[in-house]
C-alpha cells in the first residue's frame, strides 16, 4: 500500500511538472497565428500570402487568450489518460511512448472560417527496463499523439478521437 501511494504522489508531481510547460509553450506558439484573410469566412482556398501578412501575424493573435487557455486545458485533460496508459505499459515491462518528455506542438489553420488546431505530442518509443526502474532503452522509433479541435463559438470541439501516429511514416507520406 505504501508503494502504491508513493507511486501516486510521484505521478502527481510528474503530471504537475508537465502541465505548466504545456501551457506556456502552447501560448507562445499560438501568438504566431495568422489573422483571418479577408474573405476567408467564405472558405476560399487561399494561396501564398503576401509580404505584409507576416508582420501582422506577429503583432496580433486572432484567437482570444481565454480560448487558448481553454484549448490547453482540454488537451491536458485528454493527455492525462494517455500518460497513465503509457506509465502502466512501462511498469508492466512493455514497449511504451515516453510522454513524460513529450513536447507539444500546435498546428493552427482555418477551414470554412473556423479555427482548426492540431495538437501533437511527439516522443520516443522505449522498451521498458527489465527491473522496472530508470528510463527504458530506445527502440529508434518516434510516435506522436495527435489531437484535433475546432473552435465553435466559445468552445473547442474535438473533431476526431486522438490517435497515435508513427512520425517516420507520416514524414514519408508528406514527401
C-alpha positions as CSV (number, residue, x, y, z in Angstrom):
1,X,0.0,0.0,0.0
2,X,2.9,2.4,0.8
3,X,4.4,1.7,-2.6
4,X,1.2,2.5,-4.3
5,X,0.7,5.8,-2.5
6,X,4.3,6.7,-3.3
7,X,3.7,5.9,-6.9
8,X,0.6,8.1,-6.9
9,X,2.4,11.0,-5.3
10,X,5.2,10.7,-7.9
11,X,2.7,10.5,-10.8
12,X,1.1,13.7,-9.4
13,X,4.4,15.5,-9.2
14,X,5.3,14.5,-12.8
15,X,1.9,15.5,-14.1
16,X,2.1,18.9,-12.3
17,X,5.5,19.5,-13.8
18,X,4.4,18.6,-17.3
19,X,1.3,20.7,-17.3
20,X,3.0,24.0,-16.7
21,X,5.3,23.8,-19.7
22,X,2.5,22.5,-21.9
23,X,0.5,25.7,-21.3
24,X,3.5,28.0,-21.7
25,X,4.7,26.6,-25.0
26,X,1.2,26.4,-26.4
27,X,0.6,30.1,-25.8
28,X,4.0,31.0,-27.3
29,X,3.2,29.0,-30.4
30,X,-0.3,30.5,-30.8
31,X,1.0,34.0,-30.7
32,X,2.1,33.4,-34.2
33,X,-1.4,32.5,-35.6
34,X,-2.1,34.4,-38.7
35,X,-5.1,36.7,-38.8
36,X,-8.0,35.5,-40.9
37,X,-7.6,36.5,-44.5
38,X,-10.2,38.8,-46.0
39,X,-13.0,36.7,-47.4
40,X,-11.7,33.6,-45.7
41,X,-15.0,33.1,-43.9
42,X,-16.5,32.0,-47.3
43,X,-14.0,29.1,-47.3
44,X,-11.8,30.2,-50.2
45,X,-8.8,28.1,-51.0
46,X,-6.2,30.7,-50.5
47,X,-2.8,30.7,-51.9
48,X,0.6,32.0,-50.9
49,X,0.4,35.0,-48.5
50,X,1.7,38.5,-49.3
51,X,4.7,40.1,-47.7
52,X,2.7,42.3,-45.4
53,X,0.7,39.5,-43.8
54,X,3.6,38.1,-41.8
55,X,4.3,41.2,-39.6
56,X,0.5,41.5,-38.9
57,X,0.5,37.9,-37.7
58,X,3.3,38.5,-35.3
59,X,1.5,41.5,-33.8
60,X,-1.9,40.1,-33.1
61,X,-3.4,36.7,-32.3
62,X,-6.9,36.3,-33.6
63,X,-7.8,33.5,-31.0
64,X,-8.6,35.2,-27.7
65,X,-6.4,34.3,-24.7
66,X,-9.4,32.7,-22.9
67,X,-9.9,30.3,-25.9
68,X,-6.1,29.5,-25.9
69,X,-6.3,28.6,-22.2
70,X,-9.5,26.5,-22.8
71,X,-7.7,24.6,-25.5
72,X,-4.7,24.0,-23.3
73,X,-7.0,22.7,-20.5
74,X,-8.8,20.4,-22.9
75,X,-5.6,18.9,-24.3
76,X,-4.2,18.5,-20.8
77,X,-7.3,16.6,-19.6
78,X,-7.0,14.1,-22.5
79,X,-3.3,13.9,-22.3
80,X,-3.5,12.7,-18.7
81,X,-5.3,9.5,-19.8
82,X,-2.6,8.6,-22.3
83,X,0.2,9.4,-19.9
84,X,-1.4,7.0,-17.4
85,X,-1.7,4.3,-20.1
86,X,2.0,4.7,-21.1
87,X,3.2,4.6,-17.5
88,X,1.2,1.4,-17.0
89,X,2.9,-0.1,-20.0
90,X,6.3,0.9,-18.6
91,X,5.6,-0.7,-15.2
92,X,4.5,-3.9,-17.0
93,X,7.8,-4.1,-18.9
94,X,6.2,-3.4,-22.3
95,X,7.2,-1.0,-25.1
96,X,5.9,2.5,-24.3
97,X,6.0,6.0,-25.6
98,X,7.8,8.5,-23.3
99,X,5.0,11.0,-23.0
100,X,6.6,12.4,-19.8
101,X,9.1,14.2,-22.1
102,X,6.8,14.9,-25.0
103,X,7.0,18.4,-26.4
104,X,3.6,19.7,-27.6
105,X,3.4,21.4,-31.0
106,X,0.2,23.2,-32.2
107,X,-0.7,23.5,-35.9
108,X,-3.4,26.1,-36.4
109,X,-5.3,26.6,-39.6
110,X,-8.6,27.9,-40.9
111,X,-11.3,26.0,-42.7
112,X,-14.7,27.4,-43.6
113,X,-14.0,30.5,-41.4
114,X,-13.3,28.4,-38.3
115,X,-10.1,27.8,-36.5
116,X,-8.8,24.2,-36.6
117,X,-5.9,23.3,-34.3
118,X,-4.0,20.0,-34.4
119,X,-2.0,19.4,-31.3
120,X,0.8,16.9,-31.4
121,X,2.8,15.4,-28.6
122,X,5.8,13.7,-30.0
123,X,8.1,11.4,-28.1
124,X,10.5,8.5,-28.4
125,X,9.3,4.9,-28.1
126,X,11.2,3.0,-25.4
127,X,11.4,-0.6,-24.3
128,X,10.9,-0.7,-20.5
129,X,13.8,-1.8,-18.4
130,X,13.5,-5.4,-17.0
131,X,13.9,-4.3,-13.4
132,X,11.2,-1.6,-13.8
133,X,13.4,1.3,-12.8
134,X,15.0,4.1,-14.7
135,X,14.5,5.1,-18.3
136,X,13.9,2.4,-21.0
137,X,16.0,1.6,-24.0
138,X,15.2,3.5,-27.2
139,X,13.7,1.5,-30.0
140,X,14.7,4.1,-32.6
141,X,11.0,4.9,-33.3
142,X,9.2,8.2,-32.6
143,X,5.4,8.4,-32.0
144,X,3.1,11.3,-31.9
145,X,-0.2,11.6,-30.1
146,X,-2.4,13.8,-32.3
147,X,-5.5,15.8,-31.1
148,X,-7.7,17.7,-33.5
149,X,-10.0,20.5,-32.4
150,X,-12.2,23.1,-34.0
151,X,-13.2,26.4,-32.4
152,X,-17.1,26.5,-32.3
153,X,-18.2,29.8,-30.9
154,X,-16.8,29.9,-27.4
155,X,-15.7,26.3,-27.1
156,X,-13.3,23.8,-28.6
157,X,-14.9,20.7,-30.2
158,X,-12.9,17.6,-30.8
159,X,-13.2,16.8,-34.5
160,X,-12.0,13.2,-34.2
161,X,-10.7,11.0,-31.4
162,X,-7.0,11.3,-30.5
163,X,-4.8,8.9,-32.4
164,X,-1.2,7.7,-32.5
165,X,0.9,8.5,-35.5
166,X,4.2,6.9,-36.4
167,X,6.4,10.0,-37.0
168,X,8.7,8.4,-39.7
169,X,5.7,7.1,-41.7
170,X,3.9,10.4,-41.5
171,X,7.0,12.3,-42.7
172,X,7.4,9.8,-45.6
173,X,3.8,10.4,-46.7
174,X,4.4,14.2,-46.9
175,X,7.4,13.7,-49.3
